[in-house]
Amino acid sequence: MNFSESLKKNHQFQFVYQNGKSYADKYLVMYVMENGTDRNRIGISVSKKVGNSVVRHRVKRLVHENYRLQEAVFNSGLDIVVVARQRTASADYYQVGKSLLHIAKLHRIINM
């Protein structure tokens, strides 16, 4: 990812949850907050309710890859936390990508 870093620490996720704005659809929930830098930071959260570790990791890879390929379209200077819902476990690559872009349009954080 050329323009992005990862959110890794729990306090970073909690700060975005508490101070960010959220939108959701049937597959994903996205929290967005400005971070004051010129780079995006993205964190992906998949609960144990979604499935076992294999399923959770697959969902995380789908979200991460869709973001990586569309990264240049997103505005800079944002902290983004993507939370996968239970339905995401049965979703395919294209459904996850469509969901990610749809929520980004709701947040008005993409240049399309």
Backbone bond lengths (Angstrom), bond angles and torsions (degrees), N, CA, C in turn:
res aa  C-N    CA-C-N  psi(-1)  N-CA   C-N-CA  omega(-1)  CA-C   N-CA-C  phi
1 M - - - 1.448 - - 1.522 108.55 -
2 N 1.295 115.40 114.71 1.456 121.03 -174.88 1.518 113.68 -72.80
3 F 1.326 117.26 -37.61 1.452 120.62 -170.92 1.522 113.37 -108.96
4 S 1.323 117.17 5.22 1.456 119.33 -171.66 1.522 112.71 -132.65
5 E 1.323 113.12 156.74 1.456 122.20 173.43 1.521 106.76 -123.57
6 S 1.333 116.73 176.95 1.456 120.38 -179.73 1.515 111.10 -106.08
7 L 1.321 115.39 145.21 1.460 121.02 166.96 1.524 105.69 -84.67
8 K 1.323 117.35 126.28 1.454 119.50 -175.04 1.519 113.93 -119.43
9 K 1.288 117.88 -33.47 1.462 121.23 -173.46 1.526 111.07 -90.47
10 N 1.323 115.44 148.15 1.459 121.59 -179.87 1.525 111.71 -59.15
11 H 1.336 117.52 -40.08 1.469 119.27 -178.59 1.522 111.85 -66.19
12 Q 1.335 117.79 -28.11 1.462 120.35 175.82 1.530 110.57 -68.02
13 F 1.338 116.07 -44.32 1.462 120.32 177.08 1.526 110.37 -62.19
14 Q 1.324 117.06 -46.31 1.465 121.53 -177.87 1.527 111.43 -60.93
15 F 1.341 116.86 -38.60 1.461 120.72 -179.96 1.536 110.40 -63.40
16 V 1.336 116.55 -41.47 1.466 120.04 178.90 1.528 110.43 -69.27
17 Y 1.343 117.57 -40.51 1.467 120.23 177.19 1.523 111.48 -58.29
18 Q 1.324 116.87 -43.39 1.461 121.20 -174.80 1.525 113.27 -78.04
19 N 1.319 117.92 -33.97 1.460 121.12 -172.94 1.520 114.68 -109.92
20 G 1.322 117.37 -10.74 1.455 120.59 -177.37 1.515 112.54 -88.57
21 K 1.315 115.11 171.53 1.460 122.17 177.69 1.524 107.01 -104.62
22 S 1.327 117.19 142.41 1.458 119.22 -176.07 1.525 112.12 -122.97
23 Y 1.318 114.45 146.61 1.456 124.23 169.80 1.510 107.32 -135.60
24 A 1.331 116.44 155.42 1.457 119.77 -176.85 1.522 110.66 -144.51
25 D 1.324 115.15 159.64 1.451 122.52 166.05 1.523 106.91 -137.09
26 K 1.321 118.51 -162.94 1.454 118.53 -171.70 1.523 113.81 -75.36
27 Y 1.324 119.29 -12.74 1.453 121.22 -179.85 1.529 114.08 -109.04
28 L 1.326 117.23 -37.47 1.461 120.92 -172.08 1.522 111.92 -134.53
29 V 1.333 114.45 156.14 1.460 122.71 168.59 1.523 105.58 -122.06
30 M 1.330 117.25 133.92 1.465 120.53 -178.72 1.525 109.99 -124.35
31 Y 1.329 115.09 126.31 1.461 122.45 173.68 1.519 107.29 -105.07
32 V 1.325 117.21 133.32 1.463 121.63 -178.29 1.519 109.54 -132.44
33 M 1.338 114.90 138.45 1.457 121.75 178.22 1.529 107.91 -150.28
34 E 1.308 117.15 143.22 1.461 120.11 176.30 1.519 109.49 -72.28
35 N 1.356 116.04 143.06 1.464 119.09 -177.46 1.527 113.61 -114.53
36 G 1.322 118.72 -3.59 1.455 121.05 175.65 1.521 114.90 79.04
37 T 1.313 118.76 10.97 1.463 121.76 176.38 1.523 108.26 -117.55
38 D 1.326 115.96 -177.02 1.463 119.34 178.15 1.528 111.91 -99.62
39 R 1.327 117.14 8.86 1.463 121.86 -179.60 1.527 110.41 -121.73
40 N 1.314 114.94 151.57 1.460 120.11 173.52 1.518 109.17 -87.51
41 R 1.323 115.03 150.61 1.456 121.17 170.90 1.521 106.22 -124.41
42 I 1.323 116.82 127.87 1.455 120.29 -177.03 1.520 110.08 -121.40
43 G 1.324 114.80 139.31 1.452 121.76 174.64 1.521 108.57 -129.53
44 I 1.322 116.23 140.89 1.450 121.35 -179.44 1.517 108.06 -120.98
45 S 1.315 116.26 128.01 1.453 121.94 -178.17 1.525 109.51 -120.72
46 V 1.346 115.23 127.43 1.457 121.00 178.04 1.524 107.31 -130.62
47 S 1.322 116.50 116.04 1.454 122.74 -176.49 1.527 111.86 -74.45
48 K 1.318 116.46 160.37 1.462 121.26 175.24 1.522 111.70 -66.09
49 K 1.323 117.15 -17.39 1.462 120.80 177.10 1.527 111.69 -66.37
50 V 1.332 117.02 -22.78 1.461 121.37 -178.18 1.526 110.43 -70.80
51 G 1.315 117.89 -36.87 1.462 120.23 -179.59 1.513 110.84 162.88
52 N 1.335 115.00 -169.12 1.466 118.70 178.99 1.529 110.22 -74.12
53 S 1.301 116.82 -177.75 1.466 120.56 -172.46 1.521 112.32 -63.99
54 V 1.324 117.46 -33.20 1.462 120.40 178.73 1.524 110.34 -65.40
55 V 1.310 116.73 -44.66 1.463 121.48 -179.70 1.523 110.44 -66.90
56 R 1.327 116.41 -44.67 1.472 119.79 179.92 1.519 111.17 -61.17
57 H 1.311 117.31 -42.10 1.466 120.02 -179.78 1.533 111.07 -67.56
58 R 1.324 117.24 -37.53 1.464 120.82 176.99 1.526 110.78 -61.36
59 V 1.336 116.40 -44.39 1.465 121.07 179.27 1.527 109.38 -62.78
60 K 1.303 116.59 -43.07 1.464 120.45 -179.91 1.532 110.68 -62.68
61 R 1.312 117.15 -41.63 1.472 121.16 177.88 1.523 111.35 -64.00
62 L 1.345 117.23 -40.33 1.466 120.67 179.23 1.523 111.35 -62.05
63 V 1.318 116.74 -45.93 1.467 120.63 -179.72 1.529 109.86 -65.63
64 H 1.319 116.08 -45.29 1.464 121.00 -177.52 1.528 111.11 -62.30
65 E 1.317 117.47 -44.92 1.463 120.92 -178.96 1.521 111.56 -67.32
66 N 1.326 117.15 -41.53 1.462 119.32 176.94 1.516 111.47 -62.24
67 Y 1.324 117.61 -40.47 1.461 120.24 177.13 1.531 110.47 -65.76
68 R 1.326 116.88 -43.65 1.470 121.21 -177.94 1.523 111.06 -58.72
69 L 1.318 117.33 -42.81 1.461 120.42 -178.17 1.528 112.61 -72.85
70 Q 1.316 118.54 -26.18 1.466 123.20 -179.56 1.522 112.67 -103.85
71 E 1.315 117.04 8.17 1.461 122.50 -172.18 1.531 113.60 -56.25
72 A 1.317 118.07 -37.38 1.459 121.26 -177.63 1.529 112.16 -67.75
73 V 1.316 117.88 -19.04 1.458 122.72 -178.43 1.531 111.21 -80.85
74 F 1.336 117.51 -25.34 1.458 121.65 -176.99 1.529 111.29 -76.75
75 N 1.326 116.35 145.27 1.459 121.53 174.25 1.526 109.54 -65.12
76 S 1.321 117.21 159.66 1.461 121.77 -179.34 1.520 110.92 -95.78
77 G 1.329 115.22 162.54 1.455 121.22 174.91 1.511 114.46 82.22
78 L 1.327 117.42 33.67 1.460 120.97 -175.98 1.521 111.45 -124.33
79 D 1.318 115.62 146.45 1.453 122.18 165.27 1.522 106.19 -100.90
80 I 1.319 116.47 123.50 1.463 121.85 -176.43 1.523 108.36 -123.17
81 V 1.325 116.56 126.51 1.454 121.48 173.21 1.524 107.05 -117.92
82 V 1.332 116.04 123.77 1.454 122.10 179.09 1.523 107.69 -109.17
83 V 1.327 115.94 123.84 1.462 121.89 179.59 1.526 107.47 -111.41
84 A 1.336 115.76 125.17 1.462 120.65 -179.90 1.521 110.28 -85.40
85 R 1.319 115.86 137.27 1.458 121.62 175.92 1.528 109.47 -92.42
86 Q 1.334 116.58 170.48 1.466 120.77 -176.22 1.522 113.06 -60.85
87 R 1.304 117.81 -34.62 1.471 121.09 179.73 1.527 112.67 -63.07
88 T 1.311 117.27 -22.13 1.461 120.98 -177.58 1.523 111.08 -64.41
89 A 1.323 117.77 -25.43 1.458 121.24 -179.63 1.530 111.80 -59.94
90 S 1.320 117.63 -31.65 1.461 120.58 -179.46 1.530 112.46 -100.39
91 A 1.311 117.69 3.07 1.469 121.77 -178.63 1.520 110.35 -82.52
92 D 1.324 115.39 153.42 1.458 118.72 176.09 1.536 109.88 -99.49
93 Y 1.320 114.54 -179.73 1.460 122.22 -175.60 1.532 112.12 -56.13
94 Y 1.315 116.73 -44.73 1.465 120.95 -175.04 1.526 111.94 -71.72
95 Q 1.311 117.38 -35.87 1.459 120.42 177.55 1.527 110.75 -65.68
96 V 1.332 116.77 -40.91 1.461 120.50 178.58 1.527 110.18 -65.84
97 G 1.324 117.32 -42.81 1.461 120.88 178.65 1.512 112.73 -63.19
98 K 1.315 116.03 -42.84 1.468 120.66 178.36 1.524 110.61 -63.95
99 S 1.319 116.08 -40.34 1.463 121.09 179.13 1.529 111.10 -64.57
100 L 1.333 116.56 -43.83 1.465 121.31 179.96 1.528 111.14 -60.57
101 L 1.325 117.11 -45.96 1.464 120.41 179.69 1.528 111.82 -69.24
102 H 1.317 117.38 -35.64 1.464 120.52 178.31 1.528 111.16 -62.07
103 I 1.317 116.30 -46.38 1.467 119.52 -179.63 1.526 110.52 -68.45
104 A 1.330 117.47 -36.08 1.463 120.18 177.16 1.531 110.77 -62.89
105 K 1.339 116.87 -36.75 1.467 120.04 176.57 1.522 111.00 -65.88
106 L 1.330 116.81 -38.05 1.461 119.79 177.27 1.530 111.08 -62.44
107 H 1.332 116.51 -37.82 1.460 121.40 178.33 1.531 112.00 -77.44
108 R 1.322 116.67 -12.36 1.478 122.42 -175.46 1.518 111.76 59.16
109 I 1.324 116.21 46.65 1.476 120.30 -179.10 1.520 112.32 -116.29
110 I 1.348 117.41 13.22 1.455 118.62 176.90 1.517 109.63 -121.80
111 N 1.326 115.21 152.62 1.451 122.31 -179.69 1.525 108.52 -104.03
112 M 1.328 116.10 88.88 1.479 119.25 179.35 1.503 109.37 -128.84
